[in-house]
Structure formats: C-alpha cells, structure tokens
Amino acid sequence: MDTQSVITRTITVSGGRFAPGHLGELTQHLPFEMVDEALTATRTTQSRLRDLPSRVVVYLLLAACLFPEIGYPGVWRKLTASLTGLPLVTPTTSGLAQARRRIGVAPLRWLFDLLRGPAATVGQRGTWWRGLLVCAIDGTILTVPDNPRMLARFTKHPGNHGGTGYPQIRLVALLACGTRTLIDAVFGPTTTGETTYTPHLLRSLRPGMILLADRNFGAKDLITEIADTGADVLVRLKNGRKMPVLARYPDGSYLSMLGRLLVRVVECEITISTTAGRHTGVYRLATTLTDHHHYPAAELITLYHHRWGAT
C-alpha cells in the first residue's frame, strides 16, 4: 500500500470518528493503548473532550512526518478525505498548531524511547554476522520550519543564491543494518559536527554489536569510546594515516594500535556500482576484532561493503 493510501485510511467511517481501532494502518504499529500510555505518562492527556483529542493529535503528527511538504492542514485533509457525511470539524492552521503545542514533544519522545531498537530477527538477512548485531552510524541534514522559534536555535546555510531558505538541523543516527530500523538518534544545530553528536549515541551500544562507520568517524578517541561500551567496531580510516605494524597475519591483515586501542587493519580495494557507473577505491579498515581465524579479512571487507545494501 502506498503512503497516501496509508494516510487516507488513518481515520475511517465506522464506529465513531476517533474510535479505538479505527485509525487505520498507523495503529497497527502504534496501538491506541500505547499512545494513551504515552499521553498518561507525560501528563498530556486532554482535561476535557475536544474536537482534536490528544490521541488524534499524536497520529496527526506521525502522519505529518510522511507529508512534511504540505503542512498540518494538508495532512488533516488527507486524513479526513473519505469521511463525507460525518460531522467533522475543519480546524484552522492556528488550531492545529495550537493542538500540537498542547501535547508538546514529550509523548513523541516517550514513544520513540519505547519503540527504538533493532527489531532484529535471527533470519533477517544482513542483521547478524558471526553472532554480532550489525549496526551502522551515519548523519544527514534536514530542513525545519522557517520561524523565529527555530531560527533562535538553528541556522540557515549560506549559498550562492542567498542561503538555503530554511534553517537546518543535523541528524546523526544509529541503525540496525538488516532491518534499517532506528536504534537511537540525536540532532541539533548544523554548526556542530557529526562526531561531536556521536558520543550521545553510545548509551545504546553494548557487547554483541558491531558498529560500521565511515572515515569521518575514524578519530582514535571516538573509536576508543565506542570500544569501551563493549561493542566491536569496523571503521574506515584515511589512507594516508600512519599505522604501526605489530604483527602480520596470513589473510593479509595486520595488528596495530589506534591511540591506546589495539586494532586489526585490513587494506583492500572495493568496487562500488552506482547509476553513474563503477568506481574502485582503496580502503583501509580497522576493527577491534583481532582474531584473524574467527573473523577473516575477506569477510570483514564484504561486511563493510554491504553495510547499506543488506535488505
């Protein structure tokens, strides 16, 4: 089912306007009881019956994430498009914004903390490798509304034509590679870099995980902090970096030190195919998995190469 169909079915005609079980596809992932518990736990349940109950506002905000370009009124119209003949309100833009402010961010943060995680199954391709949960860390930039409140915290980027037009945030996320689900995330102004945000994600790392990261995250202190959580690491290093050779192994890898951390280094060529063609690059990978018998270099190369391609 496409995204628009999912949203159109979010409110249906039977059993009352906002009856439990009648908010469609979204309730299959977030049941009414879960949303109600979030509202209760964060003390954001409405004190009186409203045309826009807090529960419905939560689903409206979730639906708005699927259509960020049309605003709350547009999302509301999609939600109610098939409800002809029912006595529905037609909230104004300010009314929807007021409803959003009424519940605030607390219930959504509560739901995120409840639901975040790898959602990994043993048979899911790309999720596990040699008994380790395969995770990755990466960042991106998102736009946020251009209003005084946002501009007080987030900035617009300069550009050739006067800037981006919207303030932006930097989002750094920890994900499970196989399921591509969020384990944790942090965001803030783009004036702060990805590696500065990354330590805030270490709370979600633990033994039994292997974290894949590109060379932007290859700072020795950061990798040491990650290793201190008990999680293993497979990170790309810059090719020009000088790494001492402490011992060489038959699979072509060698033992080295990254600051105070003992690592194994694998140097290789990886070919990437894109719509623009094939590109072969020289990669230097460092891992805390120092046992070359149990974790062969060729498998580590394949694991790193397919970190985003696993489905």
C-alpha positions, 0 to 999 in steps of 0.5 A, a space after each residue: 500500500 502506498 503512503 497516501 493510501 496509508 494516510 487516507 485510511 488513518 481515520 475511517 467511517 465506522 464506529 465513531 470518528 476517533 474510535 479505538 481501532 479505527 485509525 487505520 494502518 498507523 495503529 497497527 504499529 502504534 496501538 491506541 493503548 500505547 499512545 494513551 500510555 504515552 499521553 498518561 505518562 507525560 501528563 498530556 492527556 486532554 482535561 476535557 473532550 475536544 474536537 482534536 483529542 490528544 490521541 488524534 493529535 499524536 497520529 496527526 503528527 506521525 502522519 505529518 512526518 510522511 507529508 512534511 511538504 504540505 503542512 498540518 492542514 494538508 495532512 488533516 485533509 488527507 486524513 479526513 478525505 473519505 469521511 463525507 457525511 460525518 460531522 467533522 470539524 475543519 480546524 484552522 492552521 492556528 488550531 492545529 498548531 495550537 493542538 500540537 503545542 498542547 501535547 508538546 514533544 514529550 509523548 513523541 519522545 516517550 514513544 520513540 524511547 519505547 519503540 527504538 531498537 533493532 527489531 532484529 530477527 535471527 533470519 533477517 538477512 544482513 542483521 547478524 554476522 558471526 553472532 554480532 548485531 550489525 549496526 551502522 552510524 551515519 548523519 544527514 541534514 534536514 530542513 525545519 520550519 522557517 520561524 523565529 522559534 527555530 531560527 533562535 536555535 538553528 541556522 540557515 546555510 549560506 549559498 550562492 543564491 542567498 542561503 538555503 531558505 530554511 534553517 537546518 538541523 543535523 541528524 546523526 543516527 544509529 541503525 540496525 543494518 538488516 532491518 534499517 530500523 532506528 536504534 537511537 538518534 540525536 540532532 541539533 544545530 548544523 554548526 556542530 559536527 557529526 562526531 561531536 553528536 556521536 558520543 550521545 549515541 553510545 548509551 545504546 551500544 553494548 557487547 554483541 554489536 558491531 558498529 560500521 562507520 565511515 572515515 569521518 568517524 575514524 578519530 582514535 578517541 571516538 573509536 576508543 569510546 565506542 570500544 569501551 561500551 563493549 561493542 566491536 567496531 569496523 571503521 574506515 580510516 584515511 589512507 594516508 594515516 600512519 599505522 604501526 605494524 605489530 604483527 602480520 597475519 596470513 589473510 593479509 591483515 595486520 595488528 596495530 594500535 589506534 591511540 591506546 586501542 589495539 586494532 586489526 587493519 585490513 587494506 583492500 580495494 572495493 568496487 562500488 556500482 552506482 547509476 553513474 557507473 563503477 568506481 574502485 577505491 582503496 580502503 583501509 579498515 580497522 576493527 577491534 576484532 583481532 582474531 584473524 581465524 574467527 573473523 577473516 579479512 575477506 569477510 570483514 571487507 564484504 561486511 563493510 561493503 554491504 553495510 547499506 545494501 543488506 535488505 
